[in-house]
Amino acid sequence: MRRLLALGLAAAALTAGAAEAPPLPYEAKAKHVGVVNCASSLCHGSIGEWKGSNVLQNEYVTWSRVDKHALRAGQVLWNERSRRIAANLGLKQPAHEAKICVDCHGHNPPAEYRGERFKASDGIGCEACHGPAENWIKSHVAPGATHADNVRNGLYPTDDPVALARLCLSCHFGNKDKFVTHRIMGAGHPRISFELDTFTQTQPPHFVVDEDWQKRKGRWDGVRVWAIGQALAAQEQLDVVLDPKRGRDGLFPELVVFDCHACHHPMSDTRWKPRVGNRPGTIRFNDSNLLMLRQIVRRTFPAESGVFDDLVLQLHRAVAGEGGDAMEAAKRLRQGLDAVVRKLRDRAFDDADLRAILAGLVDDGIAGAYGDYAGAEQAAMAMASVLNFLARRGALADVRGANAALDRLFETVRDDEKYRAERFQAALASLKTFVAR
């Protein structure tokens, strides 16, 4: 316990820098000038990519045509399901007008920060992610302007993996200001599922990380983005547990941080198996991100892996009523994750790291660690990302075979209501042959 406490205190001291994190775009005190200001063919609205430019120039076209963040994210608020959710929640406004919905399904800055050309009907527009442009839209095209200059003027630093994770998770999980509660899910909202690298790649990205990009913004490492995304997702979960307002709903804890399928299965389903923090009749904390972090920590700083495993174990036991205070356990793990994030910021991952992490994820799965659907889903996305990183580096001998094995794996998690851990394990056995190639 002395060693665990030492880690927690060290992490707490490190969190002093957290106050320096840039405000999220919706928090910034500047005007959102509107998508139309970016859409000119001479700016970001070109039909094709420009040669000789340090950006593609067709970002608006990519966003408007194929990115779900454009109109489609908001359009779902007009459908029958959204009308039913709004009615079930007793909202006084329809879903497409209710703040609780539009804060994430749209671009919803306060009225005083909306410029003359801002249109909420544009959907989740440029400034919802890149920050209100009032103070940088002119200067960012000035001769000699640097990326650092733009960030100082209010451009949100999406090139920083921690800032990127905070931004994406603010809607794809939630934070202190906007959050999909279990009540919202009970009203009919789909289950929340997110993994930073996978979602970034399927967005699709409207940028290319090339030599010029990295010269202006620094080295981009997709593996580090994935790892930091896992850590911040786990932090957001623990923040809910520790928040006296968000963490409880009447007599109950906020159930959205627990394993959905611990309750949502037929009464005839008797597949329960003993696991840490999983006694019969208990609801298990959703540890899907922590399971991924276990292998990340084990490989990147092995001296701390035992400490990390113990922190997770203490949380599970406390939540299940097997000893210890759950709030204290959550607080210690949350502090430990601060230290993990800070170490991951500057960590470079080589091919050996990727293979070791992949092997650990596969072996954990074969051993039965992904008995819950959420863990299997997160593991499948993680394994696909790691194999993709290896393939991009030319370090995967049989790309076609690996893709076929991944297809079989994803088939087992296609439908959460039909998930069977033994099928997932069998698919992992097939994937295991590609770990060392």
KETORVO-592415 format. One record per residue (C-alpha): residue number from 0; residue in one letter; y, z, x. Coordinates in steps of 0.5 Angstrom, whole numbers, m for minus. Each point is the difference from the previous one (the first is absolute). Layout:
N
rec pos=NUM | code=A | py=Y | pz=Z | px=X
...
% end
This chain:
437
rec pos=0 | code=M | py=0 | pz=0 | px=0
rec pos=1 | code=R | py=5 | pz=1 | px=6
rec pos=2 | code=R | py=m1 | pz=m7 | px=2
rec pos=3 | code=L | py=1 | pz=m3 | px=m7
rec pos=4 | code=L | py=6 | pz=5 | px=m1
rec pos=5 | code=A | py=3 | pz=m3 | px=7
rec pos=6 | code=L | py=m1 | pz=m7 | px=m2
rec pos=7 | code=G | py=4 | pz=2 | px=m7
rec pos=8 | code=L | py=6 | pz=3 | px=4
rec pos=9 | code=A | py=0 | pz=m5 | px=5
rec pos=10 | code=A | py=1 | pz=m5 | px=m6
rec pos=11 | code=A | py=5 | pz=4 | px=m3
rec pos=12 | code=A | py=4 | pz=0 | px=6
rec pos=13 | code=L | py=0 | pz=m8 | px=0
rec pos=14 | code=T | py=2 | pz=m1 | px=m7
rec pos=15 | code=A | py=7 | pz=1 | px=1
rec pos=16 | code=G | py=1 | pz=m7 | px=2
rec pos=17 | code=A | py=m3 | pz=m2 | px=m7
rec pos=18 | code=A | py=7 | pz=1 | px=m3
rec pos=19 | code=E | py=3 | pz=m6 | px=4
rec pos=20 | code=A | py=m5 | pz=m4 | px=m4
rec pos=21 | code=P | py=5 | pz=m6 | px=m3
rec pos=22 | code=P | py=1 | pz=1 | px=m8
rec pos=23 | code=L | py=m5 | pz=m4 | px=m4
rec pos=24 | code=P | py=4 | pz=m6 | px=m3
rec pos=25 | code=Y | py=1 | pz=3 | px=m7
rec pos=26 | code=E | py=3 | pz=6 | px=3
rec pos=27 | code=A | py=5 | pz=m4 | px=5
rec pos=28 | code=K | py=7 | pz=1 | px=m2
rec pos=29 | code=A | py=2 | pz=m7 | px=0
rec pos=30 | code=K | py=0 | pz=m6 | px=m5
rec pos=31 | code=H | py=m5 | pz=m4 | px=m2
rec pos=32 | code=V | py=3 | pz=m7 | px=0
rec pos=33 | code=G | py=m6 | pz=m4 | px=m3
rec pos=34 | code=V | py=m5 | pz=m5 | px=2
rec pos=35 | code=V | py=4 | pz=m6 | px=m1
rec pos=36 | code=N | py=4 | pz=2 | px=6
rec pos=37 | code=C | py=m6 | pz=m2 | px=4
rec pos=38 | code=A | py=m3 | pz=m6 | px=m3
rec pos=39 | code=S | py=4 | pz=m5 | px=2
rec pos=40 | code=S | py=m3 | pz=m6 | px=4
rec pos=41 | code=L | py=4 | pz=2 | px=6
rec pos=42 | code=C | py=m2 | pz=7 | px=0
rec pos=43 | code=H | py=m7 | pz=2 | px=m2
rec pos=44 | code=G | py=m1 | pz=m5 | px=m6
rec pos=45 | code=S | py=m3 | pz=m6 | px=4
rec pos=46 | code=I | py=m6 | pz=m4 | px=m3
rec pos=47 | code=G | py=m3 | pz=0 | px=7
rec pos=48 | code=E | py=0 | pz=4 | px=7
rec pos=49 | code=W | py=6 | pz=m2 | px=4
rec pos=50 | code=K | py=m2 | pz=m2 | px=8
rec pos=51 | code=G | py=5 | pz=4 | px=5
rec pos=52 | code=S | py=2 | pz=6 | px=m5
rec pos=53 | code=N | py=m2 | pz=7 | px=2
rec pos=54 | code=V | py=m2 | pz=1 | px=m8
rec pos=55 | code=L | py=m4 | pz=m5 | px=m4
rec pos=56 | code=Q | py=6 | pz=m1 | px=m5
rec pos=57 | code=N | py=m5 | pz=m1 | px=m6
rec pos=58 | code=E | py=m1 | pz=7 | px=m1
rec pos=59 | code=Y | py=3 | pz=0 | px=m7
rec pos=60 | code=V | py=m4 | pz=m6 | px=m2
rec pos=61 | code=T | py=m7 | pz=4 | px=2
rec pos=62 | code=W | py=2 | pz=6 | px=m4
rec pos=63 | code=S | py=2 | pz=m4 | px=m6
rec pos=64 | code=R | py=m6 | pz=m4 | px=m1
rec pos=65 | code=V | py=m6 | pz=4 | px=3
rec pos=66 | code=D | py=2 | pz=7 | px=1
rec pos=67 | code=K | py=m2 | pz=5 | px=m6
rec pos=68 | code=H | py=7 | pz=4 | px=2
rec pos=69 | code=A | py=4 | pz=m5 | px=m3
rec pos=70 | code=L | py=0 | pz=m1 | px=m8
rec pos=71 | code=R | py=m7 | pz=1 | px=m1
rec pos=72 | code=A | py=0 | pz=8 | px=2
rec pos=73 | code=G | py=5 | pz=0 | px=m6
rec pos=74 | code=Q | py=m3 | pz=m4 | px=m5
rec pos=75 | code=V | py=m6 | pz=4 | px=m1
rec pos=76 | code=L | py=5 | pz=5 | px=m3
rec pos=77 | code=W | py=0 | pz=m4 | px=m6
rec pos=78 | code=N | py=m7 | pz=m1 | px=m1
rec pos=79 | code=E | py=m4 | pz=4 | px=m6
rec pos=80 | code=R | py=m3 | pz=5 | px=5
rec pos=81 | code=S | py=7 | pz=2 | px=3
rec pos=82 | code=R | py=2 | pz=1 | px=m8
rec pos=83 | code=R | py=m6 | pz=4 | px=m1
rec pos=84 | code=I | py=2 | pz=4 | px=6
rec pos=85 | code=A | py=7 | pz=1 | px=m2
rec pos=86 | code=A | py=m2 | pz=2 | px=m7
rec pos=87 | code=N | py=m6 | pz=5 | px=3
rec pos=88 | code=L | py=5 | pz=3 | px=4
rec pos=89 | code=G | py=5 | pz=1 | px=m5
rec pos=90 | code=L | py=6 | pz=m4 | px=3
rec pos=91 | code=K | py=6 | pz=m1 | px=m3
rec pos=92 | code=Q | py=1 | pz=m7 | px=3
rec pos=93 | code=P | py=m5 | pz=m6 | px=1
rec pos=94 | code=A | py=m3 | pz=0 | px=6
rec pos=95 | code=H | py=4 | pz=m6 | px=3
rec pos=96 | code=E | py=6 | pz=5 | px=m1
rec pos=97 | code=A | py=m3 | pz=7 | px=2
rec pos=98 | code=K | py=2 | pz=3 | px=7
rec pos=99 | code=I | py=m7 | pz=3 | px=0
rec pos=100 | code=C | py=m2 | pz=m8 | px=0
rec pos=101 | code=V | py=5 | pz=m4 | px=3
rec pos=102 | code=D | py=1 | pz=5 | px=6
rec pos=103 | code=C | py=m6 | pz=m4 | px=3
rec pos=104 | code=H | py=m1 | pz=m6 | px=m4
rec pos=105 | code=G | py=7 | pz=m2 | px=1
rec pos=106 | code=H | py=6 | pz=1 | px=5
rec pos=107 | code=N | py=4 | pz=5 | px=m4
rec pos=108 | code=P | py=6 | pz=3 | px=5
rec pos=109 | code=P | py=5 | pz=4 | px=m4
rec pos=110 | code=A | py=5 | pz=m4 | px=m4
rec pos=111 | code=E | py=6 | pz=2 | px=5
rec pos=112 | code=Y | py=m4 | pz=m3 | px=6
rec pos=113 | code=R | py=m1 | pz=m7 | px=m4
rec pos=114 | code=G | py=4 | pz=m5 | px=3
rec pos=115 | code=E | py=3 | pz=m6 | px=m5
rec pos=116 | code=R | py=m6 | pz=m5 | px=2
rec pos=117 | code=F | py=m5 | pz=5 | px=m1
rec pos=118 | code=K | py=m5 | pz=m1 | px=m5
rec pos=119 | code=A | py=m6 | pz=5 | px=m2
rec pos=120 | code=S | py=m4 | pz=m6 | px=m3
rec pos=121 | code=D | py=m1 | pz=m3 | px=7
rec pos=122 | code=G | py=m5 | pz=5 | px=1
rec pos=123 | code=I | py=m2 | pz=4 | px=6
rec pos=124 | code=G | py=5 | pz=m4 | px=4
rec pos=125 | code=C | py=2 | pz=0 | px=7
rec pos=126 | code=E | py=4 | pz=6 | px=1
rec pos=127 | code=A | py=m5 | pz=4 | px=m4
rec pos=128 | code=C | py=m4 | pz=0 | px=7
rec pos=129 | code=H | py=5 | pz=m2 | px=5
rec pos=130 | code=G | py=6 | pz=4 | px=m2
rec pos=131 | code=P | py=6 | pz=m1 | px=m4
rec pos=132 | code=A | py=4 | pz=m5 | px=4
rec pos=133 | code=E | py=7 | pz=2 | px=m2
rec pos=134 | code=N | py=1 | pz=2 | px=7
rec pos=135 | code=W | py=m4 | pz=m5 | px=4
rec pos=136 | code=I | py=0 | pz=m7 | px=m4
rec pos=137 | code=K | py=6 | pz=m3 | px=4
rec pos=138 | code=S | py=m1 | pz=3 | px=7
rec pos=139 | code=H | py=m8 | pz=m1 | px=0
rec pos=140 | code=V | py=2 | pz=m8 | px=1
rec pos=141 | code=A | py=6 | pz=1 | px=5
rec pos=142 | code=P | py=m1 | pz=m3 | px=7
rec pos=143 | code=G | py=m3 | pz=6 | px=5
rec pos=144 | code=A | py=m3 | pz=4 | px=m6
rec pos=145 | code=T | py=m6 | pz=4 | px=2
rec pos=146 | code=H | py=m6 | pz=3 | px=m4
rec pos=147 | code=A | py=3 | pz=7 | px=2
rec pos=148 | code=D | py=7 | pz=m2 | px=m2
rec pos=149 | code=N | py=m3 | pz=m2 | px=m7
rec pos=150 | code=V | py=m4 | pz=7 | px=m1
rec pos=151 | code=R | py=6 | pz=4 | px=2
rec pos=152 | code=N | py=4 | pz=m4 | px=m5
rec pos=153 | code=G | py=m5 | pz=2 | px=m6
rec pos=154 | code=L | py=m6 | pz=m5 | px=1
rec pos=155 | code=Y | py=m6 | pz=4 | px=m1
rec pos=156 | code=P | py=m5 | pz=m1 | px=6
rec pos=157 | code=T | py=m6 | pz=m2 | px=m3
rec pos=158 | code=D | py=m3 | pz=m2 | px=7
rec pos=159 | code=D | py=m1 | pz=7 | px=1
rec pos=160 | code=P | py=m7 | pz=2 | px=m2
rec pos=161 | code=V | py=2 | pz=7 | px=m3
rec pos=162 | code=A | py=6 | pz=m2 | px=m3
rec pos=163 | code=L | py=m4 | pz=m6 | px=m3
rec pos=164 | code=A | py=m5 | pz=5 | px=m3
rec pos=165 | code=R | py=5 | pz=4 | px=m3
rec pos=166 | code=L | py=3 | pz=m6 | px=m4
rec pos=167 | code=C | py=m6 | pz=m3 | px=m2
rec pos=168 | code=L | py=m3 | pz=7 | px=m2
rec pos=169 | code=S | py=6 | pz=2 | px=m4
rec pos=170 | code=C | py=m3 | pz=m4 | px=m5
rec pos=171 | code=H | py=m7 | pz=m2 | px=1
rec pos=172 | code=F | py=m1 | pz=8 | px=0
rec pos=173 | code=G | py=6 | pz=3 | px=m2
rec pos=174 | code=N | py=5 | pz=5 | px=3
rec pos=175 | code=K | py=4 | pz=6 | px=m2
rec pos=176 | code=D | py=5 | pz=m5 | px=m4
rec pos=177 | code=K | py=m5 | pz=m4 | px=m3
rec pos=178 | code=F | py=m8 | pz=1 | px=m1
rec pos=179 | code=V | py=m6 | pz=m2 | px=m4
rec pos=180 | code=T | py=m2 | pz=6 | px=m3
rec pos=181 | code=H | py=m7 | pz=1 | px=m3
rec pos=182 | code=R | py=4 | pz=0 | px=m7
rec pos=183 | code=I | py=2 | pz=m7 | px=1
rec pos=184 | code=M | py=m7 | pz=m2 | px=2
rec pos=185 | code=G | py=m3 | pz=4 | px=m6
rec pos=186 | code=A | py=5 | pz=m4 | px=m4
rec pos=187 | code=G | py=m3 | pz=m7 | px=2
rec pos=188 | code=H | py=3 | pz=m1 | px=7
rec pos=189 | code=P | py=m5 | pz=m3 | px=5
rec pos=190 | code=R | py=m3 | pz=4 | px=6
rec pos=191 | code=I | py=4 | pz=0 | px=6
rec pos=192 | code=S | py=m3 | pz=m4 | px=6
rec pos=193 | code=F | py=4 | pz=m1 | px=6
rec pos=194 | code=E | py=m1 | pz=m2 | px=8
rec pos=195 | code=L | py=6 | pz=m2 | px=4
rec pos=196 | code=D | py=m3 | pz=m5 | px=4
rec pos=197 | code=T | py=m4 | pz=m4 | px=m5
rec pos=198 | code=F | py=6 | pz=0 | px=m5
rec pos=199 | code=T | py=4 | pz=m2 | px=5
rec pos=200 | code=Q | py=m4 | pz=m6 | px=2
rec pos=201 | code=T | py=m1 | pz=m2 | px=m7
rec pos=202 | code=Q | py=7 | pz=1 | px=m2
rec pos=203 | code=P | py=0 | pz=m5 | px=3
rec pos=204 | code=P | py=5 | pz=1 | px=6
rec pos=205 | code=H | py=6 | pz=m4 | px=0
rec pos=206 | code=F | py=1 | pz=1 | px=8
rec pos=207 | code=V | py=m4 | pz=m2 | px=6
rec pos=208 | code=V | py=m1 | pz=4 | px=6
rec pos=209 | code=D | py=1 | pz=m4 | px=6
rec pos=210 | code=E | py=3 | pz=1 | px=6
rec pos=211 | code=D | py=7 | pz=m1 | px=m2
rec pos=212 | code=W | py=m1 | pz=5 | px=m6
rec pos=213 | code=Q | py=m3 | pz=5 | px=5
rec pos=214 | code=K | py=6 | pz=m1 | px=5
rec pos=215 | code=R | py=5 | pz=2 | px=m6
rec pos=216 | code=K | py=m4 | pz=6 | px=m3
rec pos=217 | code=G | py=m6 | pz=2 | px=5
rec pos=218 | code=R | py=m7 | pz=0 | px=0
rec pos=219 | code=W | py=m4 | pz=m1 | px=m6
rec pos=220 | code=D | py=m7 | pz=3 | px=m1
rec pos=221 | code=G | py=m3 | pz=m1 | px=m6
rec pos=222 | code=V | py=m5 | pz=5 | px=2
rec pos=223 | code=R | py=5 | pz=5 | px=1
rec pos=224 | code=V | py=3 | pz=m2 | px=m7
rec pos=225 | code=W | py=m7 | pz=2 | px=m3
rec pos=226 | code=A | py=m1 | pz=6 | px=3
rec pos=227 | code=I | py=7 | pz=3 | px=m1
rec pos=228 | code=G | py=0 | pz=m3 | px=m8
rec pos=229 | code=Q | py=m7 | pz=5 | px=0
rec pos=230 | code=A | py=4 | pz=6 | px=3
rec pos=231 | code=L | py=6 | pz=m1 | px=m5
rec pos=232 | code=A | py=m4 | pz=m1 | px=m6
rec pos=233 | code=A | py=m4 | pz=7 | px=1
rec pos=234 | code=Q | py=7 | pz=3 | px=2
rec pos=235 | code=E | py=3 | pz=m2 | px=m7
rec pos=236 | code=Q | py=m7 | pz=2 | px=m4
rec pos=237 | code=L | py=1 | pz=7 | px=4
rec pos=238 | code=D | py=8 | pz=0 | px=m2
rec pos=239 | code=V | py=m2 | pz=0 | px=m7
rec pos=240 | code=V | py=m5 | pz=6 | px=1
rec pos=241 | code=L | py=5 | pz=4 | px=3
rec pos=242 | code=D | py=6 | pz=m2 | px=m5
rec pos=243 | code=P | py=1 | pz=6 | px=m5
rec pos=244 | code=K | py=3 | pz=m5 | px=m5
rec pos=245 | code=R | py=m5 | pz=m7 | px=1
rec pos=246 | code=G | py=m6 | pz=4 | px=2
rec pos=247 | code=R | py=m1 | pz=3 | px=m7
rec pos=248 | code=D | py=m1 | pz=m2 | px=m7
rec pos=249 | code=G | py=0 | pz=6 | px=m4
rec pos=250 | code=L | py=m6 | pz=4 | px=1
rec pos=251 | code=F | py=m3 | pz=m5 | px=4
rec pos=252 | code=P | py=1 | pz=m3 | px=7
rec pos=253 | code=E | py=3 | pz=m7 | px=1
rec pos=254 | code=L | py=m7 | pz=m4 | px=m1
rec pos=255 | code=V | py=2 | pz=m6 | px=3
rec pos=256 | code=V | py=m1 | pz=2 | px=7
rec pos=257 | code=F | py=m7 | pz=1 | px=m2
rec pos=258 | code=D | py=m6 | pz=m4 | px=0
rec pos=259 | code=C | py=0 | pz=m4 | px=m7
rec pos=260 | code=H | py=m7 | pz=m1 | px=m1
rec pos=261 | code=A | py=m2 | pz=7 | px=1
rec pos=262 | code=C | py=2 | pz=0 | px=m7
rec pos=263 | code=H | py=0 | pz=m7 | px=m3
rec pos=264 | code=H | py=m7 | pz=m2 | px=0
rec pos=265 | code=P | py=m5 | pz=1 | px=m6
rec pos=266 | code=M | py=m3 | pz=6 | px=m1
rec pos=267 | code=S | py=m7 | pz=m3 | px=1
rec pos=268 | code=D | py=2 | pz=m1 | px=7
rec pos=269 | code=T | py=m4 | pz=5 | px=4
rec pos=270 | code=R | py=1 | pz=m3 | px=7
rec pos=271 | code=W | py=4 | pz=6 | px=3
rec pos=272 | code=K | py=m2 | pz=2 | px=7
rec pos=273 | code=P | py=2 | pz=6 | px=4
rec pos=274 | code=R | py=6 | pz=m1 | px=5
rec pos=275 | code=V | py=6 | pz=4 | px=3
rec pos=276 | code=G | py=4 | pz=3 | px=m5
rec pos=277 | code=N | py=m4 | pz=m3 | px=m6
rec pos=278 | code=R | py=m4 | pz=5 | px=m4
rec pos=279 | code=P | py=m3 | pz=m2 | px=m6
rec pos=280 | code=G | py=6 | pz=0 | px=m5
rec pos=281 | code=T | py=6 | pz=0 | px=4
rec pos=282 | code=I | py=5 | pz=m6 | px=1
rec pos=283 | code=R | py=0 | pz=m2 | px=7
rec pos=284 | code=F | py=7 | pz=m2 | px=4
rec pos=285 | code=N | py=0 | pz=m7 | px=1
rec pos=286 | code=D | py=m1 | pz=0 | px=8
rec pos=287 | code=S | py=0 | pz=m8 | px=0
rec pos=288 | code=N | py=5 | pz=m1 | px=5
rec pos=289 | code=L | py=m2 | pz=7 | px=4
rec pos=290 | code=L | py=m7 | pz=m4 | px=1
rec pos=291 | code=M | py=4 | pz=m6 | px=3
rec pos=292 | code=L | py=4 | pz=5 | px=5
rec pos=293 | code=R | py=m6 | pz=4 | px=2
rec pos=294 | code=Q | py=m2 | pz=m6 | px=4
rec pos=295 | code=I | py=7 | pz=m2 | px=2
rec pos=296 | code=V | py=1 | pz=7 | px=3
rec pos=297 | code=R | py=m7 | pz=0 | px=3
rec pos=298 | code=R | py=1 | pz=m6 | px=4
rec pos=299 | code=T | py=8 | pz=0 | px=2
rec pos=300 | code=F | py=0 | pz=8 | px=2
rec pos=301 | code=P | py=m7 | pz=3 | px=0
rec pos=302 | code=A | py=2 | pz=6 | px=2
rec pos=303 | code=E | py=4 | pz=2 | px=m6
rec pos=304 | code=S | py=m6 | pz=m3 | px=m5
rec pos=305 | code=G | py=m4 | pz=6 | px=m1
rec pos=306 | code=V | py=7 | pz=4 | px=m2
rec pos=307 | code=F | py=1 | pz=m6 | px=m5
rec pos=308 | code=D | py=m7 | pz=1 | px=m3
rec pos=309 | code=D | py=1 | pz=7 | px=0
rec pos=310 | code=L | py=7 | pz=m1 | px=m4
rec pos=311 | code=V | py=m3 | pz=m4 | px=m5
rec pos=312 | code=L | py=m6 | pz=4 | px=m1
rec pos=313 | code=Q | py=4 | pz=6 | px=m1
rec pos=314 | code=L | py=4 | pz=m4 | px=m6
rec pos=315 | code=H | py=m7 | pz=m2 | px=m3
rec pos=316 | code=R | py=m3 | pz=7 | px=0
rec pos=317 | code=A | py=7 | pz=3 | px=m3
rec pos=318 | code=V | py=1 | pz=m5 | px=m5
rec pos=319 | code=A | py=m7 | pz=1 | px=m2
rec pos=320 | code=G | py=0 | pz=8 | px=0
rec pos=321 | code=E | py=m4 | pz=1 | px=5
rec pos=322 | code=G | py=5 | pz=4 | px=4
rec pos=323 | code=G | py=7 | pz=0 | px=3
rec pos=324 | code=D | py=7 | pz=m2 | px=m3
rec pos=325 | code=A | py=0 | pz=m7 | px=m3
rec pos=326 | code=M | py=8 | pz=0 | px=1
rec pos=327 | code=E | py=m1 | pz=2 | px=7
rec pos=328 | code=A | py=m5 | pz=m4 | px=2
rec pos=329 | code=A | py=4 | pz=m6 | px=m3
rec pos=330 | code=K | py=6 | pz=2 | px=4
rec pos=331 | code=R | py=m4 | pz=0 | px=7
rec pos=332 | code=L | py=m3 | pz=m6 | px=m1
rec pos=333 | code=R | py=7 | pz=m3 | px=m2
rec pos=334 | code=Q | py=3 | pz=2 | px=6
rec pos=335 | code=G | py=m6 | pz=m2 | px=4
rec pos=336 | code=L | py=1 | pz=m7 | px=m3
rec pos=337 | code=D | py=7 | pz=0 | px=3
rec pos=338 | code=A | py=m3 | pz=1 | px=7
rec pos=339 | code=V | py=m5 | pz=m6 | px=m1
rec pos=340 | code=V | py=6 | pz=m5 | px=m3
rec pos=341 | code=R | py=4 | pz=2 | px=6
rec pos=342 | code=K | py=m5 | pz=m2 | px=5
rec pos=343 | code=L | py=m2 | pz=m6 | px=m4
rec pos=344 | code=R | py=7 | pz=m3 | px=1
rec pos=345 | code=D | py=m1 | pz=m2 | px=7
rec pos=346 | code=R | py=m8 | pz=m1 | px=0
rec pos=347 | code=A | py=m2 | pz=m7 | px=2
rec pos=348 | code=F | py=m7 | pz=m2 | px=m2
rec pos=349 | code=D | py=m5 | pz=m4 | px=4
rec pos=350 | code=D | py=m6 | pz=m4 | px=m2
rec pos=351 | code=A | py=m4 | pz=6 | px=2
rec pos=352 | code=D | py=4 | pz=5 | px=m4
rec pos=353 | code=L | py=m1 | pz=m5 | px=m6
rec pos=354 | code=R | py=m8 | pz=0 | px=1
rec pos=355 | code=A | py=0 | pz=7 | px=0
rec pos=356 | code=I | py=4 | pz=1 | px=m6
rec pos=357 | code=L | py=m4 | pz=m5 | px=m4
rec pos=358 | code=A | py=m7 | pz=3 | px=3
rec pos=359 | code=G | py=2 | pz=7 | px=m3
rec pos=360 | code=L | py=2 | pz=m2 | px=m6
rec pos=361 | code=V | py=m6 | pz=m4 | px=m1
rec pos=362 | code=D | py=m5 | pz=6 | px=2
rec pos=363 | code=D | py=4 | pz=5 | px=m4
rec pos=364 | code=G | py=m1 | pz=m5 | px=m6
rec pos=365 | code=I | py=m8 | pz=m1 | px=1
rec pos=366 | code=A | py=0 | pz=8 | px=1
rec pos=367 | code=G | py=3 | pz=0 | px=m7
rec pos=368 | code=A | py=7 | pz=2 | px=1
rec pos=369 | code=Y | py=2 | pz=m5 | px=m5
rec pos=370 | code=G | py=m3 | pz=3 | px=m6
rec pos=371 | code=D | py=6 | pz=0 | px=m4
rec pos=372 | code=Y | py=3 | pz=m7 | px=m2
rec pos=373 | code=A | py=7 | pz=1 | px=3
rec pos=374 | code=G | py=m3 | pz=1 | px=7
rec pos=375 | code=A | py=m4 | pz=m6 | px=0
rec pos=376 | code=E | py=6 | pz=m4 | px=m3
rec pos=377 | code=Q | py=4 | pz=2 | px=6
rec pos=378 | code=A | py=m5 | pz=0 | px=5
rec pos=379 | code=A | py=m2 | pz=m8 | px=m2
rec pos=380 | code=M | py=8 | pz=m1 | px=0
rec pos=381 | code=A | py=0 | pz=3 | px=7
rec pos=382 | code=M | py=m6 | pz=m3 | px=3
rec pos=383 | code=A | py=2 | pz=m7 | px=m2
rec pos=384 | code=S | py=7 | pz=1 | px=3
rec pos=385 | code=V | py=m3 | pz=3 | px=7
rec pos=386 | code=L | py=m5 | pz=m7 | px=0
rec pos=387 | code=N | py=6 | pz=m4 | px=m2
rec pos=388 | code=F | py=4 | pz=3 | px=6
rec pos=389 | code=L | py=m6 | pz=m1 | px=5
rec pos=390 | code=A | py=m1 | pz=m8 | px=m3
rec pos=391 | code=R | py=8 | pz=m1 | px=1
rec pos=392 | code=R | py=m1 | pz=3 | px=8
rec pos=393 | code=G | py=m6 | pz=m5 | px=1
rec pos=394 | code=A | py=m5 | pz=6 | px=0
rec pos=395 | code=L | py=m4 | pz=m1 | px=m5
rec pos=396 | code=A | py=m6 | pz=m5 | px=1
rec pos=397 | code=D | py=m3 | pz=m2 | px=m7
rec pos=398 | code=V | py=6 | pz=0 | px=m4
rec pos=399 | code=R | py=m3 | pz=m4 | px=m6
rec pos=400 | code=G | py=m6 | pz=5 | px=0
rec pos=401 | code=A | py=5 | pz=6 | px=0
rec pos=402 | code=N | py=3 | pz=m3 | px=m6
rec pos=403 | code=A | py=m6 | pz=m1 | px=m3
rec pos=404 | code=A | py=m2 | pz=7 | px=1
rec pos=405 | code=L | py=7 | pz=3 | px=m3
rec pos=406 | code=D | py=m1 | pz=m4 | px=m6
rec pos=407 | code=R | py=m6 | pz=3 | px=m1
rec pos=408 | code=L | py=3 | pz=7 | px=1
rec pos=409 | code=F | py=6 | pz=m2 | px=m5
rec pos=410 | code=E | py=m5 | pz=m2 | px=m5
rec pos=411 | code=T | py=m2 | pz=8 | px=0
rec pos=412 | code=V | py=7 | pz=2 | px=m2
rec pos=413 | code=R | py=2 | pz=m5 | px=m4
rec pos=414 | code=D | py=0 | pz=4 | px=m6
rec pos=415 | code=D | py=1 | pz=8 | px=0
rec pos=416 | code=E | py=m4 | pz=1 | px=m6
rec pos=417 | code=K | py=m6 | pz=m3 | px=3
rec pos=418 | code=Y | py=0 | pz=3 | px=7
rec pos=419 | code=R | py=m6 | pz=2 | px=3
rec pos=420 | code=A | py=0 | pz=3 | px=7
rec pos=421 | code=E | py=m7 | pz=m2 | px=2
rec pos=422 | code=R | py=2 | pz=m7 | px=m1
rec pos=423 | code=F | py=6 | pz=1 | px=4
rec pos=424 | code=Q | py=m4 | pz=3 | px=5
rec pos=425 | code=A | py=m5 | pz=m6 | px=0
rec pos=426 | code=A | py=6 | pz=m5 | px=1
rec pos=427 | code=L | py=2 | pz=5 | px=6
rec pos=428 | code=A | py=m6 | pz=m1 | px=4
rec pos=429 | code=S | py=1 | pz=m8 | px=m1
rec pos=430 | code=L | py=7 | pz=1 | px=3
rec pos=431 | code=K | py=m2 | pz=5 | px=6
rec pos=432 | code=T | py=m3 | pz=m6 | px=3
rec pos=433 | code=F | py=7 | pz=m3 | px=2
rec pos=434 | code=V | py=3 | pz=6 | px=3
rec pos=435 | code=A | py=m2 | pz=m1 | px=7
rec pos=436 | code=R | py=1 | pz=m7 | px=0
% end
